[in-house]
Amino acid sequence: MARVKPAAKKKRLMKRMSQTKWAPFWTVLKIYGPKRRVHPGRHTQVKRHWRRVKTRA
C-alpha cells in the first residue's frame, strides 16, 4: 500500500477500524445483569480481522 494515502481513503479505513472494536464492558452488565459473563465482542455489529476478511476501502 502507498505510504501517502488520500484523505477519503483514510476516512474509510478509520471507519473500518472502529467497527472491529469490542463493545464497552458496561453493555454486558446492562443487557445481562451482573451475574452472567458474556464477551463484549458479541455486541459489535461487524466482526472483522485484518487477516481473514479484507475491506474494499
N, CA, C, O and CB atoms as a CASP TS submission, in Angstrom:
PFRMAT TS
TARGET T0000
AUTHOR 0000-0000-0000
METHOD Language model
MODEL 1
PARENT N/A
ATOM      1  N   MET     1       0.844  -1.169   0.000  1.00  0.00           N
ATOM      2  CA  MET     1       0.000   0.000   0.000  1.00  0.00           C
ATOM      3  C   MET     1       0.890   1.232   0.000  1.00  0.00           C
ATOM      4  O   MET     1       2.008   1.211   0.515  1.00  0.00           O
ATOM      5  CB  MET     1      -0.961  -0.002   1.212  1.00  0.00           C
ATOM      6  N   ALA     2       0.382   2.288  -0.578  1.00  0.00           N
ATOM      7  CA  ALA     2       1.150   3.519  -0.684  1.00  0.00           C
ATOM      8  C   ALA     2       1.395   4.130   0.696  1.00  0.00           C
ATOM      9  O   ALA     2       0.585   3.984   1.612  1.00  0.00           O
ATOM     10  CB  ALA     2       0.426   4.521  -1.588  1.00  0.00           C
ATOM     11  N   ARG     3       2.503   4.800   0.819  1.00  0.00           N
ATOM     12  CA  ARG     3       2.816   5.436   2.091  1.00  0.00           C
ATOM     13  C   ARG     3       1.904   6.635   2.331  1.00  0.00           C
ATOM     14  O   ARG     3       1.382   6.812   3.432  1.00  0.00           O
ATOM     15  CB  ARG     3       4.287   5.868   2.129  1.00  0.00           C
ATOM     16  N   VAL     4       1.713   7.457   1.303  1.00  0.00           N
ATOM     17  CA  VAL     4       0.842   8.621   1.407  1.00  0.00           C
ATOM     18  C   VAL     4      -0.519   8.235   0.840  1.00  0.00           C
ATOM     19  O   VAL     4      -0.637   7.908  -0.341  1.00  0.00           O
ATOM     20  CB  VAL     4       1.445   9.862   0.654  1.00  0.00           C
ATOM     21  N   LYS     5      -1.555   8.276   1.698  1.00  0.00           N
ATOM     22  CA  LYS     5      -2.893   7.866   1.292  1.00  0.00           C
ATOM     23  C   LYS     5      -3.800   9.090   1.149  1.00  0.00           C
ATOM     24  O   LYS     5      -3.632  10.069   1.875  1.00  0.00           O
ATOM     25  CB  LYS     5      -3.487   6.868   2.309  1.00  0.00           C
ATOM     26  N   PRO     6      -4.746   9.045   0.234  1.00  0.00           N
ATOM     27  CA  PRO     6      -5.711  10.142   0.124  1.00  0.00           C
ATOM     28  C   PRO     6      -6.574  10.246   1.386  1.00  0.00           C
ATOM     29  O   PRO     6      -6.784   9.260   2.093  1.00  0.00           O
ATOM     30  CB  PRO     6      -6.605   9.943  -1.114  1.00  0.00           C
ATOM     31  N   ALA     7      -7.055  11.429   1.647  1.00  0.00           N
ATOM     32  CA  ALA     7      -7.840  11.666   2.864  1.00  0.00           C
ATOM     33  C   ALA     7      -9.116  10.838   2.877  1.00  0.00           C
ATOM     34  O   ALA     7      -9.515  10.350   3.935  1.00  0.00           O
ATOM     35  CB  ALA     7      -8.184  13.146   2.993  1.00  0.00           C
ATOM     36  N   ALA     8      -9.766  10.668   1.734  1.00  0.00           N
ATOM     37  CA  ALA     8     -11.014   9.904   1.688  1.00  0.00           C
ATOM     38  C   ALA     8     -10.768   8.446   2.046  1.00  0.00           C
ATOM     39  O   ALA     8     -11.580   7.823   2.731  1.00  0.00           O
ATOM     40  CB  ALA     8     -11.658  10.003   0.298  1.00  0.00           C
ATOM     41  N   LYS     9      -9.645   7.903   1.582  1.00  0.00           N
ATOM     42  CA  LYS     9      -9.328   6.504   1.890  1.00  0.00           C
ATOM     43  C   LYS     9      -9.027   6.357   3.376  1.00  0.00           C
ATOM     44  O   LYS     9      -9.393   5.352   3.987  1.00  0.00           O
ATOM     45  CB  LYS     9      -8.125   6.011   1.044  1.00  0.00           C
ATOM     46  N   LYS    10      -8.363   7.348   3.961  1.00  0.00           N
ATOM     47  CA  LYS    10      -8.072   7.302   5.398  1.00  0.00           C
ATOM     48  C   LYS    10      -9.363   7.293   6.205  1.00  0.00           C
ATOM     49  O   LYS    10      -9.475   6.576   7.199  1.00  0.00           O
ATOM     50  CB  LYS    10      -7.194   8.500   5.815  1.00  0.00           C
ATOM     51  N   LYS    11     -10.340   8.089   5.775  1.00  0.00           N
ATOM     52  CA  LYS    11     -11.617   8.118   6.488  1.00  0.00           C
ATOM     53  C   LYS    11     -12.311   6.771   6.421  1.00  0.00           C
ATOM     54  O   LYS    11     -12.881   6.317   7.412  1.00  0.00           O
ATOM     55  CB  LYS    11     -12.527   9.201   5.915  1.00  0.00           C
ATOM     56  N   ARG    12     -12.268   6.128   5.265  1.00  0.00           N
ATOM     57  CA  ARG    12     -12.901   4.813   5.128  1.00  0.00           C
ATOM     58  C   ARG    12     -12.200   3.778   5.992  1.00  0.00           C
ATOM     59  O   ARG    12     -12.855   2.938   6.608  1.00  0.00           O
ATOM     60  CB  ARG    12     -12.895   4.363   3.663  1.00  0.00           C
ATOM     61  N   LEU    13     -10.878   3.832   6.043  1.00  0.00           N
ATOM     62  CA  LEU    13     -10.123   2.889   6.863  1.00  0.00           C
ATOM     63  C   LEU    13     -10.380   3.124   8.354  1.00  0.00           C
ATOM     64  O   LEU    13     -10.454   2.168   9.127  1.00  0.00           O
ATOM     65  CB  LEU    13      -8.624   3.006   6.561  1.00  0.00           C
ATOM     66  N   MET    14     -10.515   4.381   8.757  1.00  0.00           N
ATOM     67  CA  MET    14     -10.794   4.679  10.160  1.00  0.00           C
ATOM     68  C   MET    14     -12.152   4.133  10.576  1.00  0.00           C
ATOM     69  O   MET    14     -12.311   3.632  11.689  1.00  0.00           O
ATOM     70  CB  MET    14     -10.737   6.188  10.407  1.00  0.00           C
ATOM     71  N   LYS    15     -13.139   4.231   9.674  1.00  0.00           N
ATOM     72  CA  LYS    15     -14.452   3.682   9.975  1.00  0.00           C
ATOM     73  C   LYS    15     -14.370   2.176  10.135  1.00  0.00           C
ATOM     74  O   LYS    15     -14.977   1.618  11.049  1.00  0.00           O
ATOM     75  CB  LYS    15     -15.455   4.047   8.881  1.00  0.00           C
ATOM     76  N   ARG    16     -13.629   1.507   9.261  1.00  0.00           N
ATOM     77  CA  ARG    16     -13.491   0.054   9.346  1.00  0.00           C
ATOM     78  C   ARG    16     -12.783  -0.360  10.635  1.00  0.00           C
ATOM     79  O   ARG    16     -13.137  -1.376  11.235  1.00  0.00           O
ATOM     80  CB  ARG    16     -12.723  -0.479   8.131  1.00  0.00           C
ATOM     81  N   MET    17     -11.784   0.419  11.067  1.00  0.00           N
ATOM     82  CA  MET    17     -11.062   0.091  12.293  1.00  0.00           C
ATOM     83  C   MET    17     -11.964   0.194  13.512  1.00  0.00           C
ATOM     84  O   MET    17     -11.862  -0.622  14.428  1.00  0.00           O
ATOM     85  CB  MET    17      -9.856   1.006  12.460  1.00  0.00           C
ATOM     86  N   SER    18     -12.850   1.192  13.533  1.00  0.00           N
ATOM     87  CA  SER    18     -13.718   1.342  14.696  1.00  0.00           C
ATOM     88  C   SER    18     -14.786   0.259  14.740  1.00  0.00           C
ATOM     89  O   SER    18     -15.311  -0.042  15.812  1.00  0.00           O
ATOM     90  CB  SER    18     -14.372   2.714  14.691  1.00  0.00           C
ATOM     91  N   GLN    19     -15.120  -0.336  13.587  1.00  0.00           N
ATOM     92  CA  GLN    19     -16.141  -1.377  13.566  1.00  0.00           C
ATOM     93  C   GLN    19     -15.652  -2.683  14.168  1.00  0.00           C
ATOM     94  O   GLN    19     -16.471  -3.508  14.573  1.00  0.00           O
ATOM     95  CB  GLN    19     -16.603  -1.614  12.155  1.00  0.00           C
ATOM     96  N   THR    20     -14.358  -2.893  14.238  1.00  0.00           N
ATOM     97  CA  THR    20     -13.846  -4.163  14.731  1.00  0.00           C
ATOM     98  C   THR    20     -13.621  -4.168  16.236  1.00  0.00           C
ATOM     99  O   THR    20     -13.299  -5.211  16.805  1.00  0.00           O
ATOM    100  CB  THR    20     -12.566  -4.497  14.032  1.00  0.00           C
ATOM    101  N   LYS    21     -13.783  -3.030  16.885  1.00  0.00           N
ATOM    102  CA  LYS    21     -13.532  -2.965  18.323  1.00  0.00           C
ATOM    103  C   LYS    21     -14.660  -3.626  19.109  1.00  0.00           C
ATOM    104  O   LYS    21     -15.780  -3.752  18.613  1.00  0.00           O
ATOM    105  CB  LYS    21     -13.365  -1.510  18.769  1.00  0.00           C
ATOM    106  N   TRP    22     -14.365  -4.040  20.313  1.00  0.00           N
ATOM    107  CA  TRP    22     -15.375  -4.621  21.189  1.00  0.00           C
ATOM    108  C   TRP    22     -16.313  -3.528  21.673  1.00  0.00           C
ATOM    109  O   TRP    22     -15.978  -2.344  21.673  1.00  0.00           O
ATOM    110  CB  TRP    22     -14.719  -5.349  22.385  1.00  0.00           C
ATOM    111  N   ALA    23     -17.481  -3.956  22.078  1.00  0.00           N
ATOM    112  CA  ALA    23     -18.425  -3.032  22.697  1.00  0.00           C
ATOM    113  C   ALA    23     -17.907  -2.681  24.096  1.00  0.00           C
ATOM    114  O   ALA    23     -17.091  -3.422  24.644  1.00  0.00           O
ATOM    115  CB  ALA    23     -19.867  -3.652  22.764  1.00  0.00           C
ATOM    116  N   PRO    24     -18.358  -1.581  24.679  1.00  0.00           N
ATOM    117  CA  PRO    24     -17.948  -1.247  26.041  1.00  0.00           C
ATOM    118  C   PRO    24     -18.399  -2.323  27.039  1.00  0.00           C
ATOM    119  O   PRO    24     -19.428  -2.969  26.839  1.00  0.00           O
ATOM    120  CB  PRO    24     -18.520   0.120  26.444  1.00  0.00           C
ATOM    121  N   PHE    25     -17.635  -2.507  28.097  1.00  0.00           N
ATOM    122  CA  PHE    25     -17.911  -3.590  29.052  1.00  0.00           C
ATOM    123  C   PHE    25     -19.243  -3.396  29.758  1.00  0.00           C
ATOM    124  O   PHE    25     -19.871  -4.373  30.165  1.00  0.00           O
ATOM    125  CB  PHE    25     -16.794  -3.683  30.084  1.00  0.00           C
ATOM    126  N   TRP    26     -19.688  -2.143  29.913  1.00  0.00           N
ATOM    127  CA  TRP    26     -20.932  -1.911  30.642  1.00  0.00           C
ATOM    128  C   TRP    26     -22.158  -2.363  29.858  1.00  0.00           C
ATOM    129  O   TRP    26     -23.230  -2.511  30.445  1.00  0.00           O
ATOM    130  CB  TRP    26     -21.060  -0.446  30.986  1.00  0.00           C
ATOM    131  N   THR    27     -22.034  -2.588  28.541  1.00  0.00           N
ATOM    132  CA  THR    27     -23.186  -3.081  27.775  1.00  0.00           C
ATOM    133  C   THR    27     -23.552  -4.491  28.210  1.00  0.00           C
ATOM    134  O   THR    27     -24.725  -4.865  28.187  1.00  0.00           O
ATOM    135  CB  THR    27     -22.888  -3.055  26.264  1.00  0.00           C
ATOM    136  N   VAL    28     -22.546  -5.279  28.609  1.00  0.00           N
ATOM    137  CA  VAL    28     -22.818  -6.632  29.102  1.00  0.00           C
ATOM    138  C   VAL    28     -23.617  -6.561  30.388  1.00  0.00           C
ATOM    139  O   VAL    28     -24.587  -7.301  30.553  1.00  0.00           O
ATOM    140  CB  VAL    28     -21.506  -7.414  29.328  1.00  0.00           C
ATOM    141  N   LEU    29     -23.226  -5.678  31.306  1.00  0.00           N
ATOM    142  CA  LEU    29     -23.942  -5.527  32.572  1.00  0.00           C
ATOM    143  C   LEU    29     -25.358  -5.022  32.349  1.00  0.00           C
ATOM    144  O   LEU    29     -26.292  -5.436  33.036  1.00  0.00           O
ATOM    145  CB  LEU    29     -23.191  -4.577  33.499  1.00  0.00           C
ATOM    146  N   LYS    30     -25.511  -4.113  31.372  1.00  0.00           N
ATOM    147  CA  LYS    30     -26.829  -3.541  31.118  1.00  0.00           C
ATOM    148  C   LYS    30     -27.778  -4.575  30.524  1.00  0.00           C
ATOM    149  O   LYS    30     -28.957  -4.609  30.879  1.00  0.00           O
ATOM    150  CB  LYS    30     -26.714  -2.341  30.182  1.00  0.00           C
ATOM    151  N   ILE    31     -27.279  -5.417  29.628  1.00  0.00           N
ATOM    152  CA  ILE    31     -28.146  -6.373  28.940  1.00  0.00           C
ATOM    153  C   ILE    31     -28.407  -7.607  29.796  1.00  0.00           C
ATOM    154  O   ILE    31     -29.553  -8.035  29.927  1.00  0.00           O
ATOM    155  CB  ILE    31     -27.525  -6.786  27.609  1.00  0.00           C
ATOM    156  N   TYR    32     -27.356  -8.184  30.381  1.00  0.00           N
ATOM    157  CA  TYR    32     -27.482  -9.487  31.040  1.00  0.00           C
ATOM    158  C   TYR    32     -27.523  -9.423  32.558  1.00  0.00           C
ATOM    159  O   TYR    32     -27.954 -10.381  33.198  1.00  0.00           O
ATOM    160  CB  TYR    32     -26.354 -10.358  30.629  1.00  0.00           C
ATOM    161  N   GLY    33     -27.082  -8.312  33.153  1.00  0.00           N
ATOM    162  CA  GLY    33     -27.020  -8.229  34.600  1.00  0.00           C
ATOM    163  C   GLY    33     -25.630  -8.599  35.095  1.00  0.00           C
ATOM    164  O   GLY    33     -24.787  -9.035  34.311  1.00  0.00           O
ATOM    165  N   PRO    34     -25.382  -8.427  36.402  1.00  0.00           N
ATOM    166  CA  PRO    34     -24.030  -8.630  36.922  1.00  0.00           C
ATOM    167  C   PRO    34     -23.594 -10.095  37.022  1.00  0.00           C
ATOM    168  O   PRO    34     -22.398 -10.364  37.139  1.00  0.00           O
ATOM    169  CB  PRO    34     -23.930  -8.006  38.265  1.00  0.00           C
ATOM    170  N   LYS    35     -24.515 -11.030  36.979  1.00  0.00           N
ATOM    171  CA  LYS    35     -24.152 -12.441  37.176  1.00  0.00           C
ATOM    172  C   LYS    35     -23.589 -13.093  35.913  1.00  0.00           C
ATOM    173  O   LYS    35     -22.633 -13.864  35.990  1.00  0.00           O
ATOM    174  CB  LYS    35     -25.363 -13.222  37.646  1.00  0.00           C
ATOM    175  N   ARG    36     -24.166 -12.793  34.769  1.00  0.00           N
ATOM    176  CA  ARG    36     -23.823 -13.506  33.541  1.00  0.00           C
ATOM    177  C   ARG    36     -22.541 -12.965  32.943  1.00  0.00           C
ATOM    178  O   ARG    36     -22.351 -11.751  32.864  1.00  0.00           O
ATOM    179  CB  ARG    36     -24.956 -13.406  32.525  1.00  0.00           C
ATOM    180  N   ARG    37     -21.662 -13.859  32.521  1.00  0.00           N
ATOM    181  CA  ARG    37     -20.398 -13.447  31.912  1.00  0.00           C
ATOM    182  C   ARG    37     -20.451 -13.701  30.416  1.00  0.00           C
ATOM    183  O   ARG    37     -20.495 -14.847  29.969  1.00  0.00           O
ATOM    184  CB  ARG    37     -19.201 -14.196  32.550  1.00  0.00           C
ATOM    185  N   VAL    38     -20.448 -12.635  29.656  1.00  0.00           N
ATOM    186  CA  VAL    38     -20.506 -12.702  28.201  1.00  0.00           C
ATOM    187  C   VAL    38     -19.401 -11.812  27.667  1.00  0.00           C
ATOM    188  O   VAL    38     -19.123 -10.755  28.234  1.00  0.00           O
ATOM    189  CB  VAL    38     -21.912 -12.267  27.650  1.00  0.00           C
ATOM    190  N   HIS    39     -18.770 -12.230  26.583  1.00  0.00           N
ATOM    191  CA  HIS    39     -17.703 -11.442  25.982  1.00  0.00           C
ATOM    192  C   HIS    39     -18.281 -10.206  25.305  1.00  0.00           C
ATOM    193  O   HIS    39     -19.291 -10.313  24.610  1.00  0.00           O
ATOM    194  CB  HIS    39     -16.907 -12.285  24.974  1.00  0.00           C
ATOM    195  N   PRO    40     -17.669  -9.029  25.487  1.00  0.00           N
ATOM    196  CA  PRO    40     -18.212  -7.808  24.881  1.00  0.00           C
ATOM    197  C   PRO    40     -18.138  -7.801  23.361  1.00  0.00           C
ATOM    198  O   PRO    40     -18.826  -7.009  22.718  1.00  0.00           O
ATOM    199  CB  PRO    40     -17.482  -6.611  25.414  1.00  0.00           C
ATOM    200  N   GLY    41     -17.325  -8.661  22.778  1.00  0.00           N
ATOM    201  CA  GLY    41     -17.262  -8.728  21.317  1.00  0.00           C
ATOM    202  C   GLY    41     -18.542  -9.240  20.689  1.00  0.00           C
ATOM    203  O   GLY    41     -18.752  -9.092  19.485  1.00  0.00           O
ATOM    204  N   ARG    42     -19.390  -9.835  21.492  1.00  0.00           N
ATOM    205  CA  ARG    42     -20.659 -10.345  20.975  1.00  0.00           C
ATOM    206  C   ARG    42     -21.582  -9.213  20.544  1.00  0.00           C
ATOM    207  O   ARG    42     -22.446  -9.412  19.690  1.00  0.00           O
ATOM    208  CB  ARG    42     -21.350 -11.205  22.024  1.00  0.00           C
ATOM    209  N   HIS    43     -21.411  -8.030  21.124  1.00  0.00           N
ATOM    210  CA  HIS    43     -22.323  -6.926  20.854  1.00  0.00           C
ATOM    211  C   HIS    43     -21.855  -6.007  19.735  1.00  0.00           C
ATOM    212  O   HIS    43     -22.511  -4.998  19.478  1.00  0.00           O
ATOM    213  CB  HIS    43     -22.518  -6.127  22.095  1.00  0.00           C
ATOM    214  N   THR    44     -20.772  -6.304  19.070  1.00  0.00           N
ATOM    215  CA  THR    44     -20.347  -5.472  17.949  1.00  0.00           C
ATOM    216  C   THR    44     -21.044  -5.940  16.686  1.00  0.00           C
ATOM    217  O   THR    44     -21.294  -7.133  16.515  1.00  0.00           O
ATOM    218  CB  THR    44     -18.811  -5.514  17.772  1.00  0.00           C
ATOM    219  N   GLN    45     -21.358  -5.005  15.803  1.00  0.00           N
ATOM    220  CA  GLN    45     -22.103  -5.331  14.591  1.00  0.00           C
ATOM    221  C   GLN    45     -21.220  -6.045  13.577  1.00  0.00           C
ATOM    222  O   GLN    45     -21.601  -7.091  13.053  1.00  0.00           O
ATOM    223  CB  GLN    45     -22.692  -4.066  13.973  1.00  0.00           C
ATOM    224  N   VAL    46     -20.042  -5.489  13.297  1.00  0.00           N
ATOM    225  CA  VAL    46     -19.167  -6.024  12.257  1.00  0.00           C
ATOM    226  C   VAL    46     -17.967  -6.660  12.928  1.00  0.00           C
ATOM    227  O   VAL    46     -17.238  -5.987  13.657  1.00  0.00           O
ATOM    228  CB  VAL    46     -18.725  -4.913  11.254  1.00  0.00           C
ATOM    229  N   LYS    47     -17.751  -7.935  12.696  1.00  0.00           N
ATOM    230  CA  LYS    47     -16.580  -8.610  13.238  1.00  0.00           C
ATOM    231  C   LYS    47     -15.636  -8.910  12.086  1.00  0.00           C
ATOM    232  O   LYS    47     -15.961  -9.695  11.195  1.00  0.00           O
ATOM    233  CB  LYS    47     -16.972  -9.916  14.002  1.00  0.00           C
ATOM    234  N   ARG    48     -14.480  -8.290  12.107  1.00  0.00           N
ATOM    235  CA  ARG    48     -13.546  -8.423  11.004  1.00  0.00           C
ATOM    236  C   ARG    48     -12.141  -8.527  11.560  1.00  0.00           C
ATOM    237  O   ARG    48     -11.811  -7.882  12.555  1.00  0.00           O
ATOM    238  CB  ARG    48     -13.665  -7.237  10.024  1.00  0.00           C
ATOM    239  N   HIS    49     -11.318  -9.333  10.922  1.00  0.00           N
ATOM    240  CA  HIS    49      -9.924  -9.470  11.300  1.00  0.00           C
ATOM    241  C   HIS    49      -9.081  -9.092  10.096  1.00  0.00           C
ATOM    242  O   HIS    49      -9.468  -9.379   8.963  1.00  0.00           O
ATOM    243  CB  HIS    49      -9.601 -10.915  11.792  1.00  0.00           C
ATOM    244  N   TRP    50      -7.942  -8.458  10.311  1.00  0.00           N
ATOM    245  CA  TRP    50      -7.137  -7.950   9.208  1.00  0.00           C
ATOM    246  C   TRP    50      -6.633  -9.048   8.312  1.00  0.00           C
ATOM    247  O   TRP    50      -6.327  -8.811   7.143  1.00  0.00           O
ATOM    248  CB  TRP    50      -5.980  -7.163   9.731  1.00  0.00           C
ATOM    249  N   ARG    51      -6.542 -10.271   8.854  1.00  0.00           N
ATOM    250  CA  ARG    51      -6.006 -11.353   8.049  1.00  0.00           C
ATOM    251  C   ARG    51      -7.086 -12.152   7.329  1.00  0.00           C
ATOM    252  O   ARG    51      -6.897 -12.590   6.194  1.00  0.00           O
ATOM    253  CB  ARG    51      -5.198 -12.268   8.912  1.00  0.00           C
ATOM    254  N   ARG    52      -8.225 -12.338   8.005  1.00  0.00           N
ATOM    255  CA  ARG    52      -9.290 -13.176   7.445  1.00  0.00           C
ATOM    256  C   ARG    52     -10.133 -12.441   6.406  1.00  0.00           C
ATOM    257  O   ARG    52     -10.248 -12.885   5.264  1.00  0.00           O
ATOM    258  CB  ARG    52     -10.187 -13.681   8.557  1.00  0.00           C
ATOM    259  N   VAL    53     -10.722 -11.313   6.809  1.00  0.00           N
ATOM    260  CA  VAL    53     -11.688 -10.621   5.963  1.00  0.00           C
ATOM    261  C   VAL    53     -11.108  -9.292   5.527  1.00  0.00           C
ATOM    262  O   VAL    53     -10.749  -8.459   6.359  1.00  0.00           O
ATOM    263  CB  VAL    53     -13.029 -10.415   6.699  1.00  0.00           C
ATOM    264  N   LYS    54     -11.019  -9.097   4.237  1.00  0.00           N
ATOM    265  CA  LYS    54     -10.451  -7.851   3.707  1.00  0.00           C
ATOM    266  C   LYS    54     -11.537  -6.823   3.443  1.00  0.00           C
ATOM    267  O   LYS    54     -12.684  -7.178   3.173  1.00  0.00           O
ATOM    268  CB  LYS    54      -9.667  -8.122   2.419  1.00  0.00           C
ATOM    269  N   THR    55     -11.175  -5.545   3.523  1.00  0.00           N
ATOM    270  CA  THR    55     -12.102  -4.474   3.214  1.00  0.00           C
ATOM    271  C   THR    55     -11.892  -4.051   1.770  1.00  0.00           C
ATOM    272  O   THR    55     -10.877  -4.366   1.151  1.00  0.00           O
ATOM    273  CB  THR    55     -11.918  -3.276   4.178  1.00  0.00           C
ATOM    274  N   ARG    56     -12.852  -3.347   1.263  1.00  0.00           N
ATOM    275  CA  ARG    56     -12.735  -2.846  -0.105  1.00  0.00           C
ATOM    276  C   ARG    56     -12.551  -1.338  -0.079  1.00  0.00           C
ATOM    277  O   ARG    56     -13.106  -0.626  -0.915  1.00  0.00           O
ATOM    278  CB  ARG    56     -13.977  -3.227  -0.945  1.00  0.00           C
ATOM    279  N   ALA    57     -11.767  -0.850   0.884  1.00  0.00           N
ATOM    280  CA  ALA    57     -11.576   0.597   1.066  1.00  0.00           C
ATOM    281  C   ALA    57     -10.613   1.164   0.051  1.00  0.00           C
ATOM    282  O   ALA    57     -10.340   2.365   0.062  1.00  0.00           O
ATOM    283  CB  ALA    57     -11.074   0.897   2.466  1.00  0.00           C
TER
END
